[in-house]
Amino acid sequence: MVLFAGELRFEHNFNKALQKAKEQNKEVMMMYSATWCPECNYMKEVVFKNKKVSSYLKKRFIILSLDIQKDTLPKGFEHRGIP
């Protein structure tokens, strides 16, 4: 697990995210990104660092962050664009 955007934690393994969500009675929020994507970087550097946003997300979601260039997307999921 990697920490960035303050204390907001991102999971990078689909099965672990599902397990944690079940254990904590939360939903999984999937974020697909790429290092070259300015909007993705804005989400990570600005939006997710907002205290109200991060507090809301931490209470309700396990966030699965996948890089479309490096990570394999979970079976049955695809992306049309990022973020």
Short mmCIF file of the C-alpha atoms (twelve columns), coordinates in Angstrom:
data_MODEL
# 
_entry.id   MODEL 
# 
loop_
_atom_site.group_PDB 
_atom_site.id 
_atom_site.type_symbol 
_atom_site.label_atom_id 
_atom_site.label_alt_id 
_atom_site.label_comp_id 
_atom_site.label_asym_id 
_atom_site.label_seq_id 
_atom_site.Cartn_x 
_atom_site.Cartn_y 
_atom_site.Cartn_z 
_atom_site.pdbx_PDB_model_num 
ATOM 1  C CA . MET A 1  0.000   0.000  0.000   1 
ATOM 2  C CA . VAL A 2  1.268   3.464  -0.836  1 
ATOM 3  C CA . LEU A 3  0.487   6.650  1.028   1 
ATOM 4  C CA . PHE A 4  0.046   9.864  -0.854  1 
ATOM 5  C CA . ALA A 5  -2.369  12.774 -0.832  1 
ATOM 6  C CA . GLY A 6  -1.947  13.253 2.903   1 
ATOM 7  C CA . GLU A 7  -3.398  10.399 4.878   1 
ATOM 8  C CA . LEU A 8  -5.611  9.059  2.110   1 
ATOM 9  C CA . ARG A 9  -4.578  5.475  1.369   1 
ATOM 10 C CA . PHE A 10 -4.785  3.798  -2.006  1 
ATOM 11 C CA . GLU A 11 -4.901  0.072  -2.528  1 
ATOM 12 C CA . HIS A 12 -3.249  -1.315 -5.648  1 
ATOM 13 C CA . ASN A 13 -4.553  -4.866 -5.556  1 
ATOM 14 C CA . PHE A 14 -8.160  -5.576 -6.598  1 
ATOM 15 C CA . ASN A 15 -8.646  -8.640 -4.387  1 
ATOM 16 C CA . LYS A 16 -7.157  -6.921 -1.331  1 
ATOM 17 C CA . ALA A 17 -9.408  -3.913 -1.943  1 
ATOM 18 C CA . LEU A 18 -12.471 -6.167 -2.072  1 
ATOM 19 C CA . GLN A 19 -11.420 -7.954 1.098   1 
ATOM 20 C CA . LYS A 20 -10.818 -4.706 2.990   1 
ATOM 21 C CA . ALA A 21 -14.113 -3.269 1.762   1 
ATOM 22 C CA . LYS A 22 -15.987 -6.302 3.003   1 
ATOM 23 C CA . GLU A 23 -14.198 -6.251 6.383   1 
ATOM 24 C CA . GLN A 24 -14.818 -2.523 6.848   1 
ATOM 25 C CA . ASN A 25 -18.316 -2.468 5.319   1 
ATOM 26 C CA . LYS A 26 -17.265 0.014  2.622   1 
ATOM 27 C CA . GLU A 27 -17.540 0.272  -1.149  1 
ATOM 28 C CA . VAL A 28 -14.579 0.074  -3.542  1 
ATOM 29 C CA . MET A 29 -13.879 3.181  -5.593  1 
ATOM 30 C CA . MET A 30 -11.708 2.414  -8.625  1 
ATOM 31 C CA . MET A 31 -9.459  5.102  -10.060 1 
ATOM 32 C CA . TYR A 32 -7.606  4.404  -13.280 1 
ATOM 33 C CA . SER A 33 -4.719  6.740  -13.979 1 
ATOM 34 C CA . ALA A 34 -1.452  7.214  -15.865 1 
ATOM 35 C CA . THR A 35 1.652   9.184  -14.939 1 
ATOM 36 C CA . TRP A 36 1.341   11.324 -18.088 1 
ATOM 37 C CA . CYS A 37 -2.287  12.308 -17.344 1 
ATOM 38 C CA . PRO A 38 -2.540  15.911 -16.036 1 
ATOM 39 C CA . GLU A 39 -6.084  15.406 -14.756 1 
ATOM 40 C CA . CYS A 40 -5.032  12.285 -12.822 1 
ATOM 41 C CA . ASN A 41 -2.158  14.189 -11.252 1 
ATOM 42 C CA . TYR A 42 -4.505  17.055 -10.361 1 
ATOM 43 C CA . MET A 43 -6.834  14.585 -8.626  1 
ATOM 44 C CA . LYS A 44 -3.932  13.164 -6.614  1 
ATOM 45 C CA . GLU A 45 -2.182  16.450 -5.840  1 
ATOM 46 C CA . VAL A 46 -5.141  18.775 -5.292  1 
ATOM 47 C CA . VAL A 47 -8.533  17.087 -5.002  1 
ATOM 48 C CA . PHE A 48 -7.524  14.142 -2.807  1 
ATOM 49 C CA . LYS A 49 -5.516  16.459 -0.538  1 
ATOM 50 C CA . ASN A 50 -8.622  18.499 0.250   1 
ATOM 51 C CA . LYS A 51 -9.499  17.635 3.863   1 
ATOM 52 C CA . LYS A 52 -13.238 17.433 3.204   1 
ATOM 53 C CA . VAL A 53 -12.750 15.173 0.195   1 
ATOM 54 C CA . SER A 54 -10.234 12.877 1.875   1 
ATOM 55 C CA . SER A 55 -12.354 12.631 5.026   1 
ATOM 56 C CA . TYR A 56 -15.439 11.693 2.993   1 
ATOM 57 C CA . LEU A 57 -13.555 9.099  0.944   1 
ATOM 58 C CA . LYS A 58 -11.848 7.513  3.960   1 
ATOM 59 C CA . LYS A 59 -15.173 7.043  5.733   1 
ATOM 60 C CA . ARG A 60 -16.950 5.408  2.804   1 
ATOM 61 C CA . PHE A 61 -14.486 3.806  0.390   1 
ATOM 62 C CA . ILE A 62 -11.478 1.617  -0.122  1 
ATOM 63 C CA . ILE A 63 -9.802  3.320  -3.064  1 
ATOM 64 C CA . LEU A 64 -8.272  1.079  -5.700  1 
ATOM 65 C CA . SER A 65 -5.778  3.019  -7.782  1 
ATOM 66 C CA . LEU A 66 -4.535  1.348  -10.962 1 
ATOM 67 C CA . ASP A 67 -2.094  2.694  -13.524 1 
ATOM 68 C CA . ILE A 68 -3.399  1.743  -16.972 1 
ATOM 69 C CA . GLN A 69 0.157   1.491  -18.290 1 
ATOM 70 C CA . LYS A 70 1.517   -0.802 -15.554 1 
ATOM 71 C CA . ASP A 71 -1.343  -2.627 -13.851 1 
ATOM 72 C CA . THR A 72 -3.633  -5.322 -15.133 1 
ATOM 73 C CA . LEU A 73 -7.246  -4.244 -14.873 1 
ATOM 74 C CA . PRO A 74 -9.529  -6.640 -12.990 1 
ATOM 75 C CA . LYS A 75 -11.367 -9.180 -15.121 1 
ATOM 76 C CA . GLY A 76 -14.600 -7.705 -16.426 1 
ATOM 77 C CA . PHE A 77 -13.456 -4.091 -16.071 1 
ATOM 78 C CA . GLU A 78 -12.162 -1.748 -18.738 1 
ATOM 79 C CA . HIS A 79 -11.610 1.933  -19.222 1 
ATOM 80 C CA . ARG A 80 -12.670 4.374  -21.889 1 
ATOM 81 C CA . GLY A 81 -10.546 7.207  -20.651 1 
ATOM 82 C CA . ILE A 82 -8.838  8.529  -17.592 1 
ATOM 83 C CA . PRO A 83 -9.272  9.709  -14.921 1 
# 
